[in-house]
Amino acid sequence: MRIGEKLRKLRLSRGLTQEELAERTDLSRSFISQLESDKTSPSIDTLERILEALGTDLKHFFSDVEEERIVFKKEERVPVYDEPEGVKSEILMSGVEDKEIDPILVTLEPGAQTEEESYHEGSEFGFVIQGRIDLYLDGKRYRLKEGDCFYYKADKKHYVKNPGKKKAVLLWIMID
């Protein structure tokens, strides 16, 4: 079995670039590239970390049988690595090969903000669960409080910031 080819197909099925996978796993893009071209082999720990970021595990990766996932437990959430200080993000659905949404739970400490994302395809939806946030789209600020939500096409530079003095929690969904 060519692990690299299978990893590449899995990554592409998730709509991720090598760089995005590298960020989620705290590995280098060049290492991901070498893995996918079968020029190197990962340790079991590294493979498990990559598979977790891709929403699966060793058992499902090496199995040809796929079951539909209905329930996603809190303890199965995948942390997003390399977030700015004061920002904690968790991917809520793991083990889903062909999902068209990518829901993330984002927690922002007071004053913290996410990294600015460049233009990309798709749309994004957010719901403020707790606190307040400022949403910035191409430099324009939108203020939201607990219970408010947003939706926009991702053809704008965007990020969120917690302007408050209390923690903010946001459900952020990227839609293909």
N, C-alpha and C positions, 0 to 999 in steps of 0.2 A: 504494500500500500504506500502510495506517495502522500505523506502527511502534508507536505507543503502545498500541493495542488488542492487538497481537500480544505486546508485552512484558507487558501485564497478564495475558493468558491464560497465558503461560509462567510468570509469577510464581505465579499461582494454582494452576497444575498442579503446582508444587513445594511448595505448601502454605505459602507465605511471605506474611507481611504486608508492606505497604510499608515499615514501620519495620525489619523484619528484613532486607529487601533493602538498605535504606539503610545499615544497620550493616555488612553484608557488603561494601559497595562504598565505604564512607566518603563517602557522599553524603547530602544531607538528604532526609527523608521528603517534604517539600513539592516538591522537585525531581522525585522519583520520581512523585509524583502528577501534576505538570504534564506529565511525559513521557507517562504513561499516558493522559492526556486530550488528547494531541496539542496542548497549548498551548505547548510548546517542543520543540526538536529537540536531540538529544545530539550532541556531537562524536564522531568515529569512536573516539577513545581512550576516551571515557566509555561509549559503547555497547559496546565490547569488554570493559570492566571489568564492566558490568552483565551481559552475556552469560556471562562467565566465572563470575560468582557464581551464575548460574542454570544452570550446567553445560552450556553450549553455546558456540558461536563464531559469527562472522559468516557463514561458509559455510553452516552448518547452519540458522542463523536465517532466512536468505533462501532456503533450499532447501525444497522441498515433500517431498523424499524423506528418509525416516528409516531409518537402519540400526540394528540392535540392537548395542549395545556389550557386549562380553564382557570385554575387558582394559582396565584403567585404569592408565596409567603414572604413576610417581612424579612426573615432571616436569609432569603435567597437574593436579596437586593445586591446589585453590583456597584461598588463604589467607583466614582470617576476620579482618576488620579490627576495630579498636577493642576488642581484648582487654585485660584488666588487665595491668599490668606483670608480667613473668615468665611469662606464659601465651602459648603459640603454638598455634593451632589450624589444621588444614588439612582441607578437605572432600576425601574420598578418591575419590569418584565424580563426575565431571563429564560432562555430555552425556547424562544419563539423564532423560527427560521424566517418566515415570510411575513412578518408584521409590517403594516404600513404606518404605524405610529411608534414613537419612541418616548414613552412617558418617563420623566425624571422628577424626583423630589429634590428641590433645591432649598437649602437652609442658608440664610445670610445673617451673619452677625451684624450688629450696628456699624454702619459705615462701609461695609464690605460690598464689593460688586463683582459680577462675573466678567470674564474676559470678553472683549468686543469680538463678535463673530462677523465675518465678512458675508457678502451676498452668497446665497446658495439656493438651490431649488427647494420647493416645498412650501409649507406654511407652518406657523407656530401658534400654539394656544397656551395660555397660562391662566391659572386661577390662584388668587392670593388666599391661602389658608389662614395665615396669621400675620399680623403686623402690616407694614406699609412697604411699597416698593416704588421706585421710579423706573419706568421703561424708557429706554432711549432708542429711537429709530432714526437713523441718519442724522443724529444730533438733536432731534426734537424730543423733548421730555414729556412723558405722560405719567401722571400721578395715580397710583392705585392704592386702595386700602383693603383690609380684610373683607372678603366676599366679592370683590371686583374681579373681572377677568379681562383678557385681551386676546385678540386674534389678528394676525397679519401675514401677508406673503413675505417669505424670507429673502426678498430681493432688496433688502435694506441692511446696512450695518446695524447691529443691535446688541444690547446688553441690558442688564438690570442692576439696580443699586438699591441698597437699604439705606434710606436717608434718616431713619428713625433711631431711637435710643433703645429699642427692644429688638429681639430676634424676629426675622421675617421668614416665613415658610411659604413656598410657592410650588404648585404642581405645574410643570412645564412640559408640554407635549409637542414633539416635532412630528409633522405629518408629511409623508412622501407624496 
